[in-house]
Amino acid sequence: MTVWLVFTGGLLLAGLAPALVLASRAPAVPRLVGLQFAGAVSALLLVALTVVVDQPSYLIVPLAMVLLSYAGTLVYTRLLEE
């Protein structure tokens, strides 16, 4: 295990903990903010892990996750309107 791998794992825990608390215990609109924050943090950390393991082919996972997160946000806001 490299130092960078441990560092990105620590950032994952430190970044996702507030987002998950916000997404699980807040009213509807702050939940959406927590969901977006969790998606952004996890995408950035997946990119960092791709750099750590030196496999550029792994970049497809965070790219797909960002696109699906954006689509999920649009669906969630559509449901909030109703």
N, C-alpha and C positions, 0 to 999 in steps of 0.2 A: 504494500500500500504506500502510495506516495504522499507527500505532504499536501500537494494540491488536491488530491482526492479527499483527504480528511478535511481540508479547508472548505471545499465545496459542499461536503456533507454537513458540516457545521452551519454553513450559510443556509442550506436547505431547511434545517430545523429552525434556525433563528428567523428566517424569512417567512416560513409557512405557518408557524405557530400563531402569530397575531392575525394572519389572514383567515385561518380556520376558526379561531375564536370569534372573529367578526362575522364570518359567514354562517356560523351556527347559532349565535345568540342575539343577534340584532334584529331590528325591523327589516322590512323588505328591501328598501333601497340601500341601506348599508350592507346588507347581505350581497347585493350585486357588486358593490365596491370590493368586498372581501373576495368574491369569486374572481373578479378581474385581477386583483392584486396577487392572488394565489397562482393564477395562470401566468402572469408576467414573471413572477419569481421563479416558478418551476421551469419556464421556457429558458430564461437566462441561465439557470443552473444546468439545464441539460446541454446548452451550448458550451458552458464551461467544462462539463464532463466530457464532451466531445473533443475539446481541445486537450484535455488531460490525457485521454486514452489514445489520442492521435489517430482517430478514425473519422475522416470527413464524411463518410457515408452515413454516419449516425445523425447528421444534421437534419435529415428528413423527419425525424421524430419531433423535435421542437417546432419545426415549420408546420407540420400537420396539427400539432397541439394548439399553436397560436390561431390557426384558421378555424379550428373547431371551437376554441374558446370564444372567438369573436361571434361565430354563428350562435353559440349557446347564449351569449349575452343578448343578442337580438331577439331570440325566442323568449328569454326570461323577461325582457322589457315589454314584449308584446303581451305576455301573460299578466304583467303588472297593470297594464292599461285596462284590462277587462274586469 
